[in-house]
């Protein structure tokens, strides 16, 4: 695989150049560029060298690109698993048990809890299993409060989720990937 001095493959560089050319000057161009580039990555994330390359090609400061990539929960700066379980930690979901859902998912997938046995409520969580089959992450709010607690499984919103439902979702995915 031929890579450029930026650490990006020649094919990825050509793809990024084309995406930038197609979106240049359009409203929301940066969001579209980042989304297209992330979608092409097999692990659905934006490596640092890719962000630097985009900054250089678009003449947008790297700090601004990084700020956009970290503000929107759809962007990932770390490799993601093949399957994603995203748990809402908004107020409505929290009061209806999303903390227990998070702990249940972590235990079901062998991700464990931190040393105190608790999770820090304020932290954004992003954990990937060692085999990269699953990523468990949290978001501040999906905006689906009437369905609380809400969990997104592989980009499919599930409402009124309980621990048993979440376990079944995980087990179904595990069976299908065997």
VENFEN-V483903 format. One record per residue. N is the residue number from 1. PSI is psi in whole degrees, 0 to 359 (* if undefined). Layout:
BEGIN
n | psi
N | PSI
N | PSI
END
This chain:
BEGIN
n | psi
1 | 117
2 | 126
3 | 155
4 | 172
5 | 336
6 | 354
7 | 17
8 | 140
9 | 155
10 | 319
11 | 318
12 | 320
13 | 315
14 | 319
15 | 312
16 | 316
17 | 318
18 | 317
19 | 315
20 | 316
21 | 319
22 | 330
23 | 351
24 | 132
25 | 356
26 | 150
27 | 138
28 | 21
29 | 315
30 | 317
31 | 315
32 | 321
33 | 310
34 | 318
35 | 314
36 | 316
37 | 318
38 | 318
39 | 329
40 | 335
41 | 130
42 | 335
43 | 15
44 | 54
45 | 171
46 | 99
47 | 154
48 | 318
49 | 329
50 | 317
51 | 319
52 | 319
53 | 315
54 | 318
55 | 315
56 | 317
57 | 327
58 | 349
59 | 30
60 | 132
61 | 139
62 | 323
63 | 322
64 | 317
65 | 315
66 | 320
67 | 320
68 | 315
69 | 331
70 | 340
71 | 315
72 | 127
73 | 347
74 | 341
75 | 144
76 | 137
77 | 1
78 | 151
79 | 140
80 | 155
81 | 172
82 | 331
83 | 139
84 | 132
85 | 116
86 | 121
87 | 128
88 | 135
89 | 17
90 | 169
91 | 311
92 | 316
93 | 321
94 | 313
95 | 343
96 | 15
97 | 19
98 | 333
99 | 316
100 | 324
101 | 318
102 | 312
103 | 319
104 | 315
105 | 317
106 | 317
107 | 318
108 | 324
109 | 5
110 | 24
111 | 348
112 | 181
113 | 170
114 | 180
115 | 329
116 | 354
117 | 4
118 | 163
119 | 146
120 | 115
121 | 329
122 | 340
123 | 143
124 | 128
125 | 136
126 | 105
127 | 136
128 | 136
129 | 152
130 | 329
131 | 1
132 | 29
133 | 329
134 | 144
135 | 132
136 | 128
137 | 167
138 | 155
139 | 157
140 | 320
141 | 136
142 | 346
143 | 24
144 | 45
145 | 329
146 | 342
147 | 9
148 | 144
149 | 144
150 | 137
151 | 136
152 | 123
153 | 114
154 | 50
155 | 21
156 | 120
157 | 130
158 | 127
159 | 160
160 | 43
161 | 139
162 | 176
163 | 320
164 | 316
165 | 316
166 | 319
167 | 318
168 | 319
169 | 314
170 | 315
171 | 323
172 | 315
173 | 316
174 | 318
175 | 317
176 | 334
177 | 359
178 | *
END
